[in-house]
Amino acid sequence: MNVRDVWGSMCLAGMVVAGGSTVPAAHAQQAPSPAGSQARGDTLLPDVTVDAPRQRQAAGRLPSNRTANRSPRPAPPRPAASSPASAPSVPSFTDSAATPLNGNATPASGSRLGLTSREVPATVEVVGAATLREQGYHTTVDAVKGATGVSAGDAPNDVGYAMRGFQGNQVNVLYNGINVGPTGFTALTMETFNLDRVEFLKGPSSLISGQGAVGGTINFVTKVPHTGPIQNEAFVGFDQRGSFRSGFGSGGSTTIKGLDYRFDISRTREVGFIDDTEFKNVHVSGQLDYRVSDSFKTFVAVEFKDYKARPYEGTPLVPVTYSGANATSGIVSGTKVSAYNLTNLGAVTIDGRTLSTNYNVVDGHKTIKESWVRSGFEWDLSNDVTLRSQIYNYNASRDWYNNEVSAFNAASNLVDRERFFVHHNHNMVGNTTDVTWNGSILGLANRMVASVESSHTDFTRPGAANFPGESVPLVGFDRGTYGLLTTQLQTATIDSIALNLEDRLKLTDTFALVGGLRYNPFSLDRNSIDKNGVVKSGFPYSTSWQPLTGRIGYTWEALPGTTFYSQYATAADISADSIFLLSPTQNLALSDSRSYETGVKQLTWNGRTEWTFSAFDIERNNVYSAQAGQQLNLAGKVKSQGIEIAAAVRPTPESRLWGNVAYVRARYADYDLAGGGSFSGNTPPNIPALIVNGGGSYRFLNPGWWPVELGFSVRHVGDRWSTDANTVKLNAYTTADLFAFVDLPKVPLFATATSTRLAFRVRNVTDKRYAAWSDPFYPDQIFLGAPRTYEVEASFKF
């Protein structure tokens, strides 16, 4: 870490705290943690001001500032619907009390009907801002791995998520409810400070997020304004590798009646455990909400991200016989024939001399610049009808310039390397408009949402036409530079229209039918030009699709606080990798998926215990699977069955325990190889049968000394396969983290700070070496997980 980085962090966090003395006293009041920011038993205990003993909160009665985030206008005599996932135009104005698993939150990604997590006939999880800080989920990848049954690749390599037996582009990623394209192209590792929450909707969910959502949907939601006194927050953190993080946020009401604001900026430099790897990210987000009247609200939001990385592109698998005494155990196992140079490696391992070796070229880099502009309104036409509309523009410039193949060659005992280059110019404009109607049908309470979504995407991709490379020793080599680059041009234009209809009909006070349909015609126009400027054979071409997807289910509150549910849901997605790269010679039919799910959600023990259970059966047809060298194989079907359990409990006001378990059995069916043989019965890559997360903490509130909270978390990920062939196994691993929070008394240096906390954290305390992820397009290498890391962070609220 250089002096400039340290100075920039301290200026961003420390200066705003010291300079906060100009904030009026009324604006310096500490607000309780939002209900929407508390999930899976990670709910924050009440904040402590250490200048006098503090009275304990009664168990299960945690404070909430959800009402502070709402308009003070009189509530109409109807259930308030939250902003829909596809059009989060204005913050939802729904009050919701905190529960250990956040079952009373109203996630935008669960339904456009404004239902709480408990009222949606599906598995929905919400991880809020307080939990992100409490659990130390610095990046979006960290946050995703804390959810039930979700695994992910570690930064700073490319982002990849897996959920319910599916991975990559079969898991949709939304930003404020908007889908900008395939996950493998658009997902960006970013600091979580600017986020209000992360939402998870499990299983096929095209009804909510469009094509691609087979395993589920992840929605990253930025912080929004609240009505009330101005509240500020800041933090700065470091680790022993030289990483630093800092952020500042502010929000509240302005002197202009009805005008509220929110502004956040974070700055991150994360140093990787692989030599000469890191990523830097600056994230700026802001929003203005204006209540023109009690019935009409409007907003404008802007956002900018600047991401720069020297990425880690994987560690090569090597023969055990070659590594000899340097062979490691417990990371990988199995045998392999190289998919790149076709040599037989036999039994493979990770060589102990390469645990931190960077096989990328010295001038390799990955840069991304993203910008968002969104604006819209919410208009209560009557007590029963609400109209919302949002327009948005998304722009991204992405650049990869790396060595991405590192394949050991058993014939030469060298590592074969090959370069990769691509640049994206990605622009998307769109609009979502919906109408919510609360009424009755034959005397039965009914809520309906009808919406129209439209978007236009322009995508340009100058990709490499040549792939320079060479062979280097496994250790002690010159990393070299990228070398000669010759480019070609690929373009894609996508036009999409979606008509959505959702409805909930309450047959009784405790039994409701919930369903919806989505008709989503979209078209693709593609062209591809070679390095000589000549249009390739089969180009340009156009094609279109008209998928119809939906879900139907019920919720039954059989006992107060106990809800049973079941649903049938469908999804449609591009069967052959990414819509941006489809060629006319590929099968252009959509993949179709269906899911059966049933479960129960319960809040008990006076709100101190909450648990959920779900069982599911998913089938995806017309599947293409990634192979080495950017190739695809027709893989027939993927079948996935499993169960998920999540629970959280507060035995006392000072203590908390939480945990979740997910078991999935995912298998290929009808996967016959063109040259003979079959992969039917094999498990798709990166899909563990078992994932377990758990943790707990205890807060010492003795008024004779500073309040201290001690806690731990544990994560277990089962065995996974690196490719469809199921010959190389990424072995199961278990990691544990320890943390301590110390709340400091008010001091003259930070006179305006109402809450000052020091956090100390040890990640992977046993220093477990493990394989975190594998990219099926590059099957000769795997991504290692991070070793033990020490962190310290200071945070302030004022």
C-alpha positions in Angstrom: 0.0 0.0 0.0 1.5 3.4 -0.9 1.2 6.7 0.9 -1.3 8.0 -1.6 -3.7 5.1 -1.0 -3.5 5.5 2.7 -4.0 9.2 2.5 -7.0 8.8 0.2 -8.7 6.4 2.5 -8.1 8.5 5.6 -9.3 11.6 3.9 -12.5 9.8 2.8 -13.4 8.3 6.2 -11.6 10.2 8.9 -12.0 13.8 7.6 -15.8 13.5 7.2 -16.1 12.4 10.8 -13.8 15.1 12.2 -15.6 17.7 10.1 -19.0 16.6 11.2 -19.2 19.1 14.0 -21.3 21.4 11.7 -24.1 18.9 11.6 -27.0 20.1 13.8 -27.5 18.1 17.0 -30.9 16.9 15.8 -29.3 15.4 12.7 -26.7 13.5 14.7 -29.2 11.2 16.3 -28.5 7.5 15.8 -31.2 5.6 14.0 -31.8 2.0 14.9 -30.9 -0.7 12.3 -33.4 -1.1 9.5 -35.5 -4.1 9.5 -34.7 -4.7 5.9 -31.0 -4.9 6.8 -31.3 -7.9 9.1 -31.3 -11.4 7.8 -30.6 -15.1 8.6 -30.1 -14.4 12.3 -27.4 -11.9 11.7 -29.6 -9.1 13.1 -27.6 -6.4 14.8 -28.0 -6.0 18.5 -29.0 -2.5 19.7 -26.3 0.1 19.2 -24.5 1.1 22.4 -23.5 4.6 23.4 -20.7 4.1 25.9 -21.0 7.2 28.1 -23.7 5.7 30.3 -25.2 2.3 31.0 -27.8 1.4 28.4 -31.0 -0.3 29.1 -31.4 -3.7 27.5 -33.9 -4.3 24.8 -36.5 -6.9 25.4 -35.9 -10.2 23.6 -37.4 -10.2 20.1 -38.2 -6.5 20.2 -35.5 -4.9 18.2 -35.8 -1.3 17.1 -36.6 -0.5 13.5 -36.3 2.6 11.4 -38.3 1.3 8.5 -40.9 4.0 9.3 -38.1 6.6 9.0 -37.7 5.5 5.4 -41.3 6.1 4.5 -43.4 9.0 3.5 -45.4 10.6 6.4 -48.5 10.8 4.2 -51.6 9.1 5.6 -51.7 5.4 4.8 -54.4 4.5 2.3 -56.8 1.6 3.4 -55.0 -1.0 1.3 -51.8 -3.1 1.6 -48.8 -1.0 0.5 -47.0 -2.6 -2.4 -43.3 -2.3 -2.6 -41.5 -1.2 -5.7 -41.4 -4.0 -8.2 -38.1 -5.8 -9.0 -38.2 -4.6 -12.5 -39.1 -1.0 -11.6 -37.6 0.0 -8.2 -38.7 3.6 -8.9 -39.2 4.8 -5.4 -38.4 3.2 -2.0 -41.1 0.9 -0.7 -43.1 2.7 1.9 -43.9 -0.4 3.9 -43.2 -0.7 7.6 -41.8 -4.1 8.6 -40.6 -5.4 12.0 -37.2 -7.1 12.2 -37.2 -10.9 12.5 -34.2 -13.2 12.8 -34.4 -14.4 9.1 -35.9 -11.2 7.9 -39.2 -12.9 6.9 -41.1 -9.6 7.2 -38.9 -7.8 4.7 -40.5 -7.0 1.3 -37.8 -8.0 -1.3 -38.3 -6.5 -4.7 -36.9 -9.6 -6.4 -39.5 -11.9 -4.8 -42.6 -10.5 -6.4 -44.0 -7.3 -7.9 -47.0 -7.6 -5.6 -45.2 -6.1 -2.6 -45.3 -9.3 -0.6 -43.1 -10.1 2.4 -40.6 -13.0 2.1 -43.0 -15.1 4.2 -45.9 -14.4 1.8 -44.0 -15.4 -1.4 -44.5 -19.1 -2.4 -40.8 -19.5 -2.9 -37.5 -19.4 -1.1 -36.4 -15.8 -0.7 -33.5 -14.5 1.4 -32.5 -10.9 2.2 -29.1 -9.8 3.5 -29.2 -6.2 4.6 -26.6 -3.4 5.0 -26.2 -4.0 8.7 -25.6 -7.7 8.1 -23.1 -7.0 5.4 -21.0 -4.9 7.9 -21.6 -7.3 10.8 -20.5 -10.4 8.9 -17.6 -8.7 7.2 -19.0 -9.2 3.7 -16.8 -6.7 2.0 -17.5 -7.7 -1.6 -20.6 -8.9 -3.4 -18.9 -12.3 -3.8 -18.5 -12.4 0.0 -22.2 -11.6 0.5 -23.4 -14.2 -1.9 -21.5 -17.0 -0.2 -23.3 -16.3 3.1 -26.7 -17.2 1.6 -28.1 -20.7 1.9 -26.7 -23.1 -0.7 -24.9 -20.5 -2.8 -21.2 -20.8 -3.9 -19.1 -18.4 -5.8 -15.6 -17.8 -7.2 -13.3 -15.6 -5.2 -12.2 -12.1 -6.4 -10.1 -10.9 -8.1 -10.8 -13.5 -10.8 -14.0 -13.3 -12.9 -17.3 -13.6 -11.0 -19.2 -16.9 -11.1 -22.2 -18.0 -9.0 -23.8 -21.4 -8.4 -27.2 -22.1 -6.9 -29.5 -25.1 -6.8 -27.4 -27.2 -9.2 -26.8 -24.4 -11.8 -24.0 -21.9 -12.4 -22.8 -19.1 -14.5 -25.4 -17.6 -16.9 -28.1 -19.8 -15.3 -28.1 -17.5 -12.3 -29.4 -14.0 -13.0 -27.7 -11.0 -11.5 -29.8 -7.8 -11.2 -28.9 -4.3 -10.2 -31.8 -2.5 -8.6 -34.1 -5.0 -10.2 -32.7 -4.6 -13.7 -31.1 -7.4 -15.8 -28.4 -6.0 -18.0 -27.2 -9.3 -19.6 -25.5 -12.7 -19.0 -23.8 -13.0 -15.6 -20.5 -14.1 -17.1 -20.2 -10.8 -19.0 -21.8 -8.3 -16.8 -21.3 -9.4 -13.1 -18.8 -7.1 -11.4 -17.1 -7.6 -8.0 -17.8 -4.5 -6.0 -17.6 -3.2 -2.5 -20.9 -3.7 -0.5 -20.8 -0.3 1.4 -23.1 1.3 -1.2 -25.6 -1.4 -1.0 -28.8 -1.4 1.1 -29.3 -5.2 0.7 -28.7 -8.3 -1.4 -31.8 -10.3 -2.3 -31.9 -14.0 -3.4 -34.8 -15.7 -5.1 -34.2 -19.4 -5.5 -35.0 -21.6 -8.5 -36.5 -20.8 -11.9 -37.7 -17.1 -11.8 -38.0 -15.8 -15.3 -41.3 -14.2 -14.2 -39.4 -11.7 -12.1 -36.0 -11.3 -13.8 -36.4 -12.5 -17.4 -34.5 -15.1 -19.4 -31.6 -16.8 -17.7 -32.9 -17.4 -14.2 -32.8 -21.2 -13.8 -30.8 -21.6 -10.6 -32.2 -18.3 -9.2 -31.8 -14.6 -9.1 -29.5 -12.3 -7.1 -30.5 -8.7 -6.8 -28.0 -6.0 -5.6 -29.9 -2.9 -4.3 -28.2 0.4 -3.6 -29.0 2.6 -0.6 -31.9 5.0 -0.9 -33.0 8.2 0.8 -35.0 8.3 4.0 -37.3 11.0 5.4 -36.0 12.4 8.7 -32.8 13.8 10.3 -29.6 13.6 8.3 -27.6 10.5 9.2 -23.9 10.0 8.2 -21.6 7.0 8.3 -18.0 6.3 7.4 -15.5 3.5 7.7 -11.9 2.7 6.9 -10.3 -0.8 7.0 -7.0 -2.6 6.3 -5.6 -6.1 6.2 -2.0 -7.5 6.5 -1.6 -7.9 2.7 -2.0 -4.2 2.2 -5.6 -4.1 1.2 -7.7 -1.0 2.2 -11.3 0.0 2.1 -13.0 3.2 2.9 -16.4 4.7 2.5 -18.7 7.7 3.4 -22.5 7.9 3.2 -25.0 10.5 4.0 -28.8 10.7 3.8 -31.9 12.3 5.1 -34.3 15.2 4.5 -33.1 18.5 3.0 -34.4 22.0 3.8 -36.7 21.8 0.8 -40.0 20.3 1.9 -40.5 16.8 0.5 -36.9 16.5 -0.9 -34.8 13.6 0.6 -31.3 12.6 -0.6 -28.8 9.8 -0.3 -25.1 9.8 -1.3 -22.5 7.1 -0.9 -18.9 6.7 -2.1 -16.6 3.8 -1.4 -13.0 3.2 -2.4 -11.4 -0.2 -2.3 -8.0 -1.7 -3.1 -7.9 -5.4 -2.4 -4.5 -7.1 -2.7 -4.7 -10.7 -3.7 -2.9 -13.6 -2.1 -1.5 -14.5 -5.6 1.7 -12.5 -6.5 1.0 -9.1 -8.2 -2.8 -9.5 -8.2 -5.3 -6.9 -7.0 -8.4 -5.0 -7.8 -9.4 -1.4 -7.2 -12.9 -0.1 -7.3 -14.4 3.3 -6.8 -18.2 3.2 -6.4 -20.3 6.4 -6.3 -24.1 6.3 -6.0 -26.7 8.9 -5.2 -30.5 9.4 -5.3 -33.0 12.2 -4.8 -36.6 11.5 -3.8 -39.2 14.3 -4.1 -42.7 14.0 -2.7 -44.7 16.4 -4.8 -47.8 15.6 -2.9 -49.1 12.8 -0.6 -50.0 10.8 -3.7 -47.2 11.6 -6.1 -43.5 10.9 -5.6 -40.6 11.1 -8.1 -36.9 10.2 -8.0 -33.7 10.4 -9.9 -30.6 8.2 -9.3 -27.1 8.1 -10.7 -24.3 5.6 -10.1 -20.8 5.1 -11.3 -18.2 2.3 -10.9 -14.6 2.4 -11.9 -13.0 -1.1 -11.6 -9.3 -1.9 -12.3 -7.7 -5.2 -11.7 -4.6 -7.3 -12.2 -6.6 -10.6 -12.1 -5.7 -14.1 -11.0 -6.5 -16.4 -13.9 -5.9 -19.8 -12.1 -3.3 -22.3 -11.0 -2.4 -25.2 -13.3 -3.1 -28.8 -12.4 0.2 -30.8 -12.5 1.0 -34.5 -12.4 1.7 -35.9 -8.9 4.7 -37.7 -10.4 6.2 -34.4 -11.5 5.6 -32.5 -8.3 7.0 -35.3 -6.1 7.7 -34.0 -2.6 6.0 -30.7 -3.6 2.6 -32.3 -4.2 -0.1 -31.0 -1.9 -3.0 -33.0 -0.5 -6.5 -32.0 0.2 -6.9 -29.4 -2.6 -7.7 -31.5 -5.7 -7.7 -35.2 -6.5 -8.3 -37.4 -9.5 -6.8 -37.9 -13.0 -6.7 -35.8 -16.1 -5.9 -35.7 -19.8 -5.1 -32.0 -20.7 -7.9 -30.5 -22.7 -5.4 -28.0 -24.1 -2.4 -30.0 -25.2 -4.0 -33.5 -24.9 -1.1 -35.0 -22.8 -2.0 -37.4 -20.1 -1.2 -35.9 -16.7 -2.3 -39.0 -14.7 -3.1 -38.3 -11.1 -3.0 -34.5 -10.5 -2.2 -32.1 -7.7 -1.5 -28.5 -7.0 2.3 -28.0 -6.7 3.2 -26.4 -3.3 5.6 -24.1 -5.1 2.8 -22.5 -7.1 0.3 -21.6 -4.3 1.0 -17.9 -4.9 2.4 -18.0 -8.4 1.0 -15.6 -11.0 0.9 -17.1 -14.5 -0.5 -13.9 -16.0 1.6 -11.6 -18.1 3.0 -8.5 -16.4 0.8 -6.1 -18.6 -2.3 -8.1 -18.0 -5.3 -6.2 -16.8 -9.0 -6.0 -16.5 -10.8 -2.6 -16.4 -14.5 -1.8 -16.2 -16.3 1.5 -16.1 -20.1 1.4 -15.5 -22.6 4.2 -15.2 -26.3 4.3 -14.5 -29.0 6.9 -14.7 -32.5 6.1 -13.5 -35.6 8.2 -13.0 -39.2 7.6 -12.4 -42.3 8.2 -10.3 -45.0 6.6 -8.1 -48.5 7.9 -8.3 -51.4 6.8 -6.2 -54.3 7.3 -8.6 -56.7 6.3 -5.8 -56.6 4.3 -2.6 -56.7 1.2 -4.7 -54.6 1.9 -7.8 -50.9 2.9 -8.0 -49.0 3.7 -11.2 -45.2 3.4 -11.3 -42.8 4.1 -14.1 -39.0 4.1 -14.5 -36.7 4.8 -17.3 -33.0 3.9 -17.2 -29.8 4.0 -19.1 -26.9 1.7 -18.5 -23.4 2.0 -20.1 -20.4 -0.1 -19.6 -16.9 -0.3 -21.1 -15.0 -3.5 -20.3 -11.5 -4.6 -21.2 -9.8 -7.9 -20.7 -6.1 -8.2 -21.7 -4.6 -11.3 -20.1 -3.0 -14.6 -20.3 -5.9 -16.9 -19.5 -4.7 -20.5 -20.4 -2.1 -22.1 -18.1 -2.0 -25.8 -19.0 0.7 -28.2 -17.9 2.2 -30.2 -20.7 3.3 -33.7 -19.6 5.4 -34.1 -22.7 7.6 -31.1 -22.1 7.1 -30.5 -18.4 6.3 -26.9 -19.2 3.2 -24.8 -18.7 1.6 -23.9 -22.0 0.2 -20.4 -22.0 -2.2 -18.6 -24.3 -3.5 -15.0 -24.4 -7.0 -13.6 -24.4 -8.3 -10.2 -25.3 -11.8 -8.7 -25.5 -13.3 -5.2 -25.2 -17.0 -4.4 -24.6 -19.0 -1.3 -25.4 -22.3 -2.1 -23.8 -25.2 0.4 -23.8 -28.8 -0.3 -22.7 -31.9 1.9 -22.4 -35.2 0.8 -21.0 -38.5 1.5 -19.4 -40.7 -0.3 -17.0 -44.2 0.8 -16.2 -46.7 -1.1 -13.9 -50.1 -0.6 -12.4 -51.0 -2.2 -9.0 -54.7 -2.7 -8.2 -56.0 -3.7 -4.7 -59.6 -4.8 -4.8 -61.8 -7.8 -4.5 -63.1 -10.6 -6.7 -66.4 -12.1 -5.6 -65.8 -10.6 -2.2 -62.3 -12.1 -1.9 -59.4 -9.8 -1.4 -57.3 -9.5 -4.5 -54.1 -7.7 -5.5 -52.9 -7.5 -9.2 -49.9 -6.0 -10.9 -49.7 -5.6 -14.7 -46.4 -4.3 -16.1 -44.8 -3.6 -19.4 -41.0 -3.7 -19.8 -39.0 -2.6 -22.9 -35.3 -2.4 -23.5 -32.8 -1.9 -26.3 -29.2 -3.1 -26.1 -26.2 -2.2 -28.3 -23.2 -4.4 -27.8 -19.8 -4.2 -29.6 -17.0 -6.6 -28.9 -13.6 -6.2 -30.5 -12.1 -9.6 -29.8 -8.7 -11.1 -30.5 -8.2 -12.7 -33.9 -4.9 -14.2 -32.8 -3.9 -15.8 -29.5 -0.2 -15.4 -28.9 1.3 -17.7 -26.3 4.4 -19.7 -25.3 5.5 -22.4 -22.8 7.2 -21.5 -19.5 8.7 -23.5 -16.6 6.3 -24.3 -13.7 8.4 -22.2 -11.4 11.1 -19.5 -11.8 9.9 -18.1 -15.2 9.7 -14.7 -16.9 6.1 -13.7 -16.9 6.5 -11.8 -20.2 4.1 -9.4 -21.9 1.0 -9.9 -23.9 2.7 -9.6 -27.4 1.1 -9.1 -30.8 -2.6 -8.4 -30.9 -4.8 -8.6 -34.0 -8.5 -7.9 -33.5 -11.8 -8.7 -35.1 -15.3 -7.2 -34.5 -18.5 -8.7 -33.2 -21.7 -6.8 -32.7 -25.1 -7.6 -31.2 -28.4 -5.6 -30.9 -31.1 -6.9 -28.6 -34.7 -5.6 -28.5 -36.9 -6.9 -25.8 -40.6 -6.4 -24.7 -42.1 -8.1 -21.7 -45.7 -8.2 -20.6 -46.1 -9.3 -17.0 -49.2 -10.1 -14.9 -49.1 -11.2 -11.2 -52.0 -11.8 -8.9 -52.7 -12.8 -5.3 -56.2 -14.0 -4.4 -56.9 -14.6 -0.7 -59.5 -17.4 -0.6 -59.5 -17.1 3.2 -57.6 -14.9 5.7 -54.9 -17.5 5.9 -54.9 -19.2 2.4 -53.9 -17.4 -0.8 -53.2 -18.3 -4.4 -50.3 -16.5 -5.9 -49.3 -16.7 -9.6 -48.2 -14.8 -12.7 -47.3 -15.0 -16.4 -44.6 -13.3 -18.4 -44.7 -13.1 -22.2 -41.3 -11.9 -23.4 -40.6 -11.6 -27.1 -37.1 -10.5 -27.9 -34.9 -10.4 -31.0 -31.2 -10.5 -31.7 -29.3 -9.0 -34.7 -25.6 -10.1 -34.9 -22.6 -9.5 -37.1 -19.1 -10.7 -37.1 -16.1 -9.3 -39.0 -12.7 -11.0 -39.2 -9.3 -9.4 -38.9 -9.3 -8.4 -42.5 -12.6 -6.5 -42.3 -14.5 -9.3 -44.1 -17.9 -10.3 -42.9 -17.8 -13.9 -41.7 -19.9 -16.7 -43.3 -23.4 -16.7 -42.1 -23.3 -13.1 -40.9 -25.1 -10.8 -40.4 -28.1 -12.7 -39.2 -31.3 -12.1 -37.1 -33.4 -14.3 -34.9 -36.1 -13.9 -32.4 -37.9 -15.8 -29.5 -41.2 -15.6 -27.7 -40.9 -17.4 -24.4 -43.9 -17.6 -22.0 -43.0 -18.3 -18.4 -44.7 -18.0 -15.0 -45.4 -19.5 -11.7 -48.5 -20.7 -9.7 -48.5 -21.4 -6.0 -50.2 -21.0 -2.7 -49.4 -19.9 0.9 -51.2 -21.2 3.9 -50.7 -19.7 7.4 -51.9 -22.9 9.1 -51.0 -21.4 12.5 -50.1 -17.9 13.5 -46.5 -17.5 12.4 -46.4 -20.8 10.5 -46.8 -20.7 6.7 -46.8 -23.6 4.3 -46.3 -23.0 0.6 -45.9 -24.8 -2.7 -45.3 -23.6 -6.2 -44.7 -24.6 -9.8 -42.4 -22.2 -11.8 -40.8 -22.1 -15.2 -37.9 -20.3 -16.8 -36.4 -19.8 -20.3 -32.9 -19.0 -21.3 -30.4 -19.1 -24.1 -29.3 -22.8 -24.4 -25.9 -22.1 -25.9 -23.8 -19.9 -23.6 -24.3 -16.1 -24.1 -26.8 -14.3 -26.2 -24.1 -11.7 -27.1 -22.0 -14.5 -28.8 -24.5 -16.7 -30.5 -23.5 -17.8 -34.0 -25.9 -18.9 -36.8 -24.4 -22.5 -36.7 -25.5 -23.1 -33.1 -28.8 -24.5 -32.0 -30.8 -21.3 -31.4 -33.7 -22.8 -29.5 -34.2 -21.7 -26.0 -33.6 -23.9 -23.0 -36.8 -24.4 -20.9 -36.8 -25.2 -17.2 -39.5 -26.1 -14.7 -39.5 -26.4 -10.9 -41.6 -27.9 -8.2 -41.0 -26.5 -4.7 -42.7 -26.9 -1.3 -41.7 -25.7 2.1 -42.6 -24.1 5.4 -41.6 -20.8 7.1 -42.1 -20.3 10.8 -41.5 -17.4 13.2 -41.9 -18.6 16.8 -40.7 -18.0 20.5 -42.1 -14.5 20.6 -40.2 -13.6 17.4 -36.8 -14.8 18.7 -36.6 -17.9 16.5 -37.2 -18.2 12.8 -36.6 -21.1 10.4 -37.4 -22.1 6.9 -37.4 -25.4 5.0 -37.8 -26.0 1.3 -37.6 -29.0 -1.0 -37.3 -28.6 -4.8 -37.1 -30.5 -8.1 -35.8 -28.7 -11.1 -35.3 -29.9 -14.7 -33.6 -28.0 -17.5 -33.9 -29.2 -21.1 -32.0 -28.5 -24.3 -28.8 -27.8 -22.4 -25.4 -26.9 -23.9 -22.4 -27.2 -21.7 -19.1 -25.3 -21.7 -16.0 -27.2 -22.8 -12.3 -26.2 -23.2 -11.4 -23.7 -25.9 -14.7 -21.8 -25.8 -16.5 -24.9 -27.2 -20.0 -26.1 -26.3 -21.4 -29.6 -26.1 -25.1 -30.6 -26.4 -25.7 -31.9 -22.9 -29.4 -32.9 -23.0 -30.9 -32.3 -19.6 -29.9 -31.3 -16.1 -31.9 -32.6 -13.2 -31.5 -31.1 -9.7 -33.3 -32.1 -6.5 -32.5 -30.9 -3.0 -33.5 -29.4 0.3 -32.5 -26.2 2.1 -32.9 -25.4 5.8 -32.1 -22.0 7.4 -32.6 -21.1 11.1 -31.7 -18.3 13.5 -32.4 -17.9 17.2 -31.8 -15.3 19.9 -31.6 -17.3 23.2 -30.9 -14.0 25.1 -30.8 -10.3 24.1 -27.0 -10.5 24.0 -26.6 -13.7 22.0 -27.5 -15.0 18.6 -27.0 -18.2 16.7 -27.7 -18.8 13.0 -27.1 -21.5 10.4 -28.1 -22.9 7.0 -27.7 -26.2 5.2 -28.3 -27.0 1.6 -28.1 -30.4 -0.1 -28.5 -30.8 -3.8 -28.2 -33.7 -6.2 -27.6 -32.4 -9.7 -27.1 -34.7 -12.6 -26.9 -34.7 -16.4 -29.3 -36.8 -18.4 -29.2 -37.7 -22.1 -25.6 -36.3 -22.4 -24.2 -38.5 -25.2 -20.9 -37.5 -26.7 -20.6 -37.2 -30.5 -17.5 -39.4 -30.6 -19.0 -42.1 -28.4 -19.4 -42.3 -24.6 -21.7 -40.5 -22.3 -21.6 -38.0 -19.4 -25.2 -38.9 -18.3 -25.3 -39.3 -14.6 -22.3 -36.9 -14.1 -22.6 -33.8 -12.0 -22.1 -30.3 -13.6 -19.0 -28.4 -12.6 -18.7 -26.3 -9.4 -21.9 -27.9 -7.8 -21.3 -29.2 -4.3 -23.7 -31.7 -2.9 -23.5 -30.0 0.5 -23.0 -26.4 1.7 -23.2 -25.5 5.4 -22.9 -22.1 7.0 -23.2 -21.2 10.6 -22.2 -18.8 13.3 -22.9 -17.1 16.5 -21.9 -14.2 18.8 -22.2 -12.9 22.3 -22.2 -9.3 23.3 -20.9 -8.3 26.7 -22.8 -5.3 28.0 -21.1 -4.8 31.4 -21.3 -1.1 32.0 -17.9 -1.2 33.8 -16.0 -1.6 30.5 -16.5 -1.1 26.8 -19.1 -3.3 25.2 -17.4 -6.1 23.3 -19.0 -8.6 20.9 -17.2 -11.8 20.1 -18.3 -14.1 17.4 -17.4 -16.8 14.8 -18.7 -18.2 11.5 -18.0 -21.5 9.8 -18.5 -22.5 6.2 -18.3 -26.0 4.7 -18.4 -26.7 1.0 -18.6 -30.3 -0.3 -16.7 -32.0 -3.1 -17.1 -30.5 -6.6 -16.0 -31.5 -10.1 -14.0 -29.3 -12.3 -15.5 -30.5 -15.7 -18.4 -32.5 -17.0 -16.1 -35.5 -17.3 -16.0 -35.7 -13.5 -12.4 -36.9 -13.4 -10.8 -34.1 -11.3 -12.4 -33.3 -8.0 -12.1 -30.0 -6.0 -12.0 -31.5 -2.6 -14.4 -30.5 0.2 -13.2 -27.8 2.6 -14.2 -26.1 5.9 -13.1 -22.6 6.9 -13.7 -20.6 10.0 -13.7 -16.9 10.8 -13.3 -15.1 14.2 -14.3 -11.5 14.9 -14.5 -9.0 17.8 -16.3 -5.7 17.9 -15.4 -3.0 20.4 -17.7 0.0 20.8 -15.8 3.0 21.9 -17.0 5.9 24.1 -17.4 9.4 22.7 -14.0 11.0 22.4 -13.0 14.7 21.6 -11.4 13.6 18.3 -14.8 12.3 17.1 -17.1 14.5 19.1 -20.0 14.2 16.7 -19.8 10.5 16.4 -22.8 8.8 18.1 -21.4 5.3 17.3 -17.8 4.4 16.9 -16.8 0.7 16.5 -13.5 -1.1 16.0 -13.8 -4.4 14.3 -11.1 -7.1 14.3 -11.4 -10.2 12.1 -9.4 -13.3 11.3 -10.6 -15.0 8.1 -9.8 -18.7 7.5 -8.3 -19.0 10.9 -6.9 -22.5 10.3 -5.2 -21.3 7.1 -6.9 -24.0 5.1 -5.7 -24.4 1.5 -8.6 -25.2 -0.8 -9.9 -25.0 -4.4 -12.6 -22.4 -4.6 -13.8 -22.6 -8.2 -13.2 -23.9 -11.7 -13.9 -22.4 -15.1 -15.1 -25.1 -17.5 -13.8 -23.1 -20.4 -10.3 -23.4 -18.9 -10.3 -26.9 -17.3 -6.5 -27.3 -17.0 -6.4 -24.8 -14.1 -8.4 -24.1 -10.9 -8.8 -21.1 -8.6 -7.4 -21.3 -5.1 -9.2 -19.9 -2.1 -7.7 -17.2 0.1 -5.4 -18.2 3.0 -5.6 -16.8 6.6 -6.1 -13.0 6.6 -6.1 -10.5 9.4 -8.3 -7.4 9.2 -9.0 -4.3 11.3 -11.7 -1.7 10.6 -13.1 1.4 12.2 -16.6 2.6 11.5 -18.5 5.8 12.6 -22.1 7.0 12.6 -22.7 10.7 13.3 
